[in-house]
Amino acid sequence: MSTEILQALPRSPGVWAQAWMRLKNDRVGMVSLAITVFFIGMVLLAQLGLVAKDWQKEVGTPFAAPHFMGKIADGSQTAVVDSIAGPNVDISDVDPLAPRYQEWADRAAKFKATITQKSDTLPLGGDQLGRDVLSKAIKGAQVSITVGLASALMATLLGTILGAISGYFGGPVGDFLEWVYNVFTAIPYILLVFALAAVLKSGPLAGTLGSGAWTVVIILSLVGWTGIYRLVRSEYMKHRSREYVRAAEAIGASHASRMFTHILPNISHVILVQLSLHVVGFIKAEVILSFLGLGVPIDMVSWGTMLSEAQSELVQGKWWQLLAATAFMATFVTAFALLTDALRDALDPKLR
């Protein structure tokens, strides 16, 4: 009977359930969640080849301006083609090249047909080769978001685990991890990135890590864990002697349970803030590495490579590729940052 009574009593929601309820009441957080989920869904569709799979095809005229209906018909291409065809009169008696005019006319007609078969709709215009900028921006989102999220998650996971071990146990283990941390932070960030890129992309390990995008993920993860480690270590040193941890120890909870079941939820808001900052920073780092030739391979597209291409296009007054890459990147980064801020507020124990 006592067991039945205990089961009938209402149970208070757990930490994650309470956080979800608070997040649902945050309008900005829910809108940011919807935008973030939309971008991640778009990345998954691009990964499966359901969208933007033909981003390399030349579906429009070079530097086609953004348009939604009808082909661009400024007459410049067809005028050149018509001039190639030659005169439409019989001058074989005076011109030795007259027999070649018909052959040139046939070739010009085929080229003209190719021009007129270009895409009817390019909402964000075309690049210098006539590729759809919208498809490139979607495919670039797949690479850039994957690199940013994967790098940030790996760096956060590594920094959290090492910081938890160092801050919770201390002693020789903490001293050793502090030495590793000091070694990584003693090397300037940009030099460490270049050194790892040289080893992983052109050194003895080149070609063993798969595509160039995953090489960038590993590079950014190995240089980005130190800041998270420092904060998590200090939080664990502060929480390991608090009453709720002592109570968990008194009821027989293991070290792992105290570290990751009791302490971790209470410092998750700190980790989420760092995760958000790292996603933004790693997307920017991918842009820089791709610009310097140390990022994704040349046969792939990312927001970084699009911005690199847009530099030369902007001089010619072709602004749409720069606008597309910037708009996509700014929308995702802003939404993700606002979402993690909302999650931080929902998980912060001081705001419960």
C-alpha positions in Angstrom: 0.0 0.0 0.0 2.8 2.4 0.8 4.4 1.8 -2.6 1.1 2.6 -4.3 0.8 5.8 -2.4 4.3 6.9 -3.2 3.7 6.2 -6.9 0.4 8.2 -6.8 2.1 11.2 -5.4 3.0 13.9 -8.0 6.6 14.1 -8.9 8.4 17.4 -9.5 9.9 17.8 -13.0 13.6 17.2 -13.5 16.2 19.8 -14.3 15.9 19.3 -18.1 12.1 19.3 -18.0 12.1 22.6 -16.0 14.6 24.1 -18.5 12.3 23.1 -21.5 9.3 24.7 -19.8 11.2 28.0 -19.3 12.5 27.9 -22.8 9.0 27.6 -24.2 8.0 30.8 -22.5 10.9 32.7 -24.2 9.6 33.9 -27.6 13.0 35.0 -28.8 14.5 31.6 -27.8 11.7 29.7 -29.6 12.1 31.7 -32.8 15.9 31.2 -32.7 15.3 27.5 -32.1 13.1 27.4 -35.2 15.7 29.1 -37.4 18.5 26.9 -36.1 16.5 23.8 -36.7 15.7 25.0 -40.2 19.3 25.5 -41.0 20.3 22.2 -39.6 17.5 20.5 -41.5 18.8 22.3 -44.7 22.3 20.9 -43.9 20.9 17.4 -43.6 19.0 17.6 -46.8 22.1 18.9 -48.6 24.1 16.1 -47.1 21.6 13.5 -48.4 21.7 15.1 -51.9 18.1 16.2 -51.8 18.9 20.0 -52.3 21.7 21.9 -53.9 23.2 18.7 -55.4 23.8 20.4 -58.7 25.5 23.5 -57.3 28.5 23.0 -59.7 26.4 23.1 -62.8 26.5 26.2 -64.9 22.7 26.9 -65.0 22.9 30.6 -65.9 24.9 33.1 -67.8 28.1 34.3 -66.0 27.4 37.0 -63.5 23.6 36.7 -64.0 22.0 39.3 -61.7 19.3 38.1 -59.3 16.0 37.5 -61.0 12.8 35.5 -60.4 11.1 35.3 -63.8 12.3 35.0 -67.3 15.8 34.8 -68.8 18.2 37.7 -68.9 18.1 38.9 -72.4 20.3 41.9 -72.7 21.3 40.9 -76.2 25.0 41.0 -75.6 25.6 37.3 -76.0 23.3 36.8 -79.0 24.8 39.9 -80.7 28.2 38.4 -80.5 26.9 35.1 -81.8 25.1 36.8 -84.7 28.3 38.6 -85.7 30.2 35.4 -85.9 27.8 34.0 -88.5 29.2 36.2 -91.3 27.5 37.9 -94.2 24.3 36.3 -95.6 25.2 36.9 -99.3 27.1 34.8 -101.9 30.6 36.3 -102.1 32.4 33.0 -102.9 33.9 34.6 -106.0 35.8 37.3 -104.0 36.2 35.8 -100.5 38.2 32.6 -100.2 36.7 32.1 -96.7 33.2 32.0 -97.9 32.8 28.2 -97.7 33.6 28.4 -94.0 30.8 30.8 -93.1 28.1 28.1 -93.0 30.2 26.0 -90.6 30.7 29.0 -88.4 27.0 29.8 -88.6 26.1 26.2 -87.4 28.5 26.4 -84.5 27.2 29.8 -83.6 23.6 28.5 -83.7 24.5 25.7 -81.3 26.2 28.2 -78.9 23.2 30.5 -79.1 20.8 27.6 -78.3 23.0 26.8 -75.2 22.8 30.4 -74.0 19.0 30.5 -74.4 18.6 27.2 -72.5 20.0 28.7 -69.2 17.9 28.7 -66.1 14.7 30.8 -66.0 15.0 31.6 -62.3 18.1 32.6 -60.3 16.8 34.3 -57.1 20.2 35.2 -55.8 21.9 35.5 -59.2 24.9 33.6 -60.7 28.6 33.6 -60.1 31.4 34.1 -62.6 30.8 30.6 -64.1 27.0 30.9 -64.2 26.5 28.7 -61.1 23.4 29.3 -59.0 24.5 31.4 -55.9 21.5 30.1 -53.9 22.6 26.5 -54.4 26.1 27.5 -53.5 24.9 29.2 -50.3 22.9 26.1 -49.3 25.8 23.8 -50.1 28.2 26.2 -48.3 25.9 26.1 -45.3 26.4 22.3 -45.2 30.2 22.7 -45.0 30.5 25.8 -42.8 27.8 24.7 -40.2 29.1 21.2 -40.1 32.6 22.5 -39.5 31.5 25.1 -36.9 29.2 22.8 -35.0 31.4 19.7 -35.1 34.5 21.6 -34.1 32.7 23.4 -31.3 31.1 20.2 -30.0 34.4 18.3 -30.1 36.3 21.2 -28.4 33.5 21.6 -25.8 33.4 17.9 -25.1 37.2 17.7 -24.7 37.5 20.8 -22.6 34.5 19.8 -20.4 35.8 16.3 -19.7 39.4 17.4 -19.0 38.2 20.4 -16.9 35.9 18.2 -14.9 38.6 15.7 -14.1 41.1 18.4 -13.2 38.7 20.4 -11.1 37.0 17.5 -9.3 40.1 15.4 -8.5 42.9 17.9 -8.3 46.2 16.6 -7.1 48.7 15.0 -9.5 46.0 14.5 -12.1 45.0 18.2 -12.0 48.7 19.3 -12.1 49.3 17.1 -15.2 46.3 18.5 -17.0 47.3 22.1 -16.0 50.7 21.4 -17.6 49.1 20.2 -20.9 46.9 23.3 -20.8 49.9 25.6 -20.3 51.7 24.0 -23.2 48.8 24.6 -25.6 48.2 28.2 -24.5 52.0 29.0 -24.6 51.9 28.7 -28.4 50.3 31.6 -30.3 46.8 30.6 -31.6 47.4 31.3 -35.2 50.8 29.6 -35.3 49.3 26.5 -33.7 46.6 26.4 -36.3 49.1 26.7 -39.1 51.4 24.0 -37.6 48.5 21.5 -37.2 47.2 22.4 -40.7 50.7 21.7 -42.2 50.9 18.3 -40.4 47.4 17.2 -41.1 47.1 18.5 -44.7 50.6 18.0 -46.1 52.5 16.0 -43.5 52.7 12.2 -43.0 49.1 12.1 -41.8 47.8 13.8 -45.0 45.0 11.7 -46.7 44.3 9.6 -43.6 41.6 11.8 -42.2 39.1 11.8 -45.0 37.9 15.0 -46.6 39.5 18.4 -46.0 36.5 19.6 -44.0 37.1 17.0 -41.3 40.8 18.0 -41.2 39.6 21.5 -40.4 37.3 20.1 -37.7 40.2 18.3 -36.0 42.5 21.4 -36.2 40.0 23.7 -34.7 39.0 21.2 -32.0 42.6 20.8 -30.9 43.2 24.5 -30.5 39.8 25.5 -29.1 39.4 23.3 -26.0 41.6 25.4 -23.7 39.2 28.2 -22.9 36.4 25.8 -22.0 38.8 23.7 -19.9 39.8 26.7 -17.8 36.2 27.7 -17.0 34.9 24.2 -16.3 37.9 23.4 -14.1 37.2 26.5 -11.9 33.4 25.6 -11.7 34.1 22.1 -10.6 36.6 23.3 -8.0 33.8 25.5 -6.7 31.0 22.9 -6.7 32.8 19.8 -5.5 32.6 20.7 -1.9 29.0 22.0 -1.9 26.2 20.5 0.2 24.3 18.8 -2.7 27.5 17.0 -3.8 28.2 16.0 -0.2 24.7 14.7 0.0 25.1 12.6 -3.2 28.4 11.2 -1.7 26.5 10.3 1.5 23.9 8.2 -0.4 26.7 6.3 -2.2 26.8 8.2 -5.6 30.0 7.4 -7.6 32.5 9.9 -8.7 31.2 9.8 -12.2 27.6 10.3 -11.0 28.6 13.3 -8.9 30.6 14.8 -11.7 28.2 14.4 -14.6 24.8 13.9 -13.0 24.9 16.4 -10.1 27.5 19.0 -10.9 27.3 19.2 -14.7 23.7 20.4 -14.9 24.4 23.2 -12.5 27.3 24.6 -14.7 25.7 23.8 -18.1 24.9 27.4 -18.7 28.6 28.3 -18.6 29.3 25.5 -21.1 26.5 26.6 -23.4 27.8 30.1 -23.6 31.2 28.8 -24.6 29.7 26.5 -27.1 27.9 29.4 -28.7 31.0 31.5 -28.9 33.0 28.7 -30.3 30.5 28.0 -33.1 30.7 31.6 -34.2 34.4 31.7 -33.9 35.0 28.4 -35.7 32.8 29.5 -38.6 34.9 32.6 -38.9 38.1 30.5 -38.6 36.9 28.3 -41.4 36.5 31.4 -43.6 40.1 32.5 -42.8 41.6 29.0 -43.4 39.7 28.6 -46.7 40.9 32.0 -47.8 44.5 31.0 -47.1 44.1 27.6 -48.8 44.2 25.7 -45.6 40.5 25.1 -45.3 38.1 23.0 -47.4 39.4 21.6 -50.8 38.9 23.6 -54.0 36.3 21.1 -55.2 34.0 22.0 -52.2 32.2 25.2 -51.4 31.7 26.9 -48.1 30.7 30.4 -46.9 34.4 31.1 -46.6 35.2 30.2 -50.3 32.2 32.2 -51.4 33.4 35.3 -49.5 36.8 34.8 -51.0 35.4 34.6 -54.6 33.2 37.6 -53.8 36.2 39.9 -53.2 37.1 40.0 -56.9 33.5 40.1 -58.0 32.8 43.1 -55.8 35.3 45.2 -57.7 33.3 44.5 -60.9 30.1 45.5 -59.2 28.8 42.0 -58.7 27.6 42.1 -55.1 25.0 39.3 -54.9 27.4 36.4 -53.9 28.8 38.5 -51.1 25.3 39.4 -49.9 24.1 35.7 -50.1 27.0 34.3 -48.1 26.9 37.1 -45.5 23.1 36.9 -45.1 23.1 33.2 -44.6 26.0 33.3 -42.2 24.7 36.3 -40.2 21.2 34.7 -39.8 22.5 31.4 -38.5 25.1 32.8 -36.2 22.7 35.3 -34.7 19.9 32.7 -34.2 22.3 30.2 -32.7 23.8 32.8 -30.3 20.3 33.9 -29.2 19.3 30.3 -28.7 22.2 29.5 -26.5 21.5 32.7 -24.5 18.0 31.5 -24.0 19.2 28.0 -23.0 21.7 29.5 -20.6 18.9 31.4 -18.9 16.7 28.3 -18.8 19.5 26.2 -17.2 21.0 28.8 -14.8 20.2 27.5 -11.3 20.2 31.1 -10.0 17.2 31.9 -12.2 15.1 28.9 -11.2 
